[in-house]
Amino acid sequence: MGGMASLGSAITLESDFDTTLTQVTDALAEQGFGIITEIDVQATMKNKLDVDRPPYRILGACNPVLANSAINSDPSIGLLLPCNVVVRYEDDQHTVVEFIDPQIMVQLTESPGMVEVAADAGARLTRAQNTLTS
């Protein structure tokens, strides 16, 4: 799956796009993440380039407590916030969900406080991912 191993993790579900999108949003909410941005790549590509592509959403998931800690640790970390989750259509019966690995923040900053924030965010995202079922 390309460079996915270094960027995050993925799961393929045997469910349609809309069902998966709702399930992902609910799973993230259970872990304290709200969706502060939602980019509809399919609609954007159609509107801007007249390109038809399958459903593809980028969810900007934010846990305010973790975001505040991260920004307090390194004010420039906002360049890597929020934690992105991608929900994309695979085929008629499968949808792929990809979760960013917050350890990327640790790799890109020298702030010691980021280690704890990334570990907490990563554990929460993993728990959310582990609740997803087809």
Summary of the structure (lengths in Angstrom):
residues: 134
radius of gyration: 15.2
end to end distance: 20.7
largest distance: 45.6
contacts: 387
relative contact order: 0.23
helix: 51%
strand: 27%
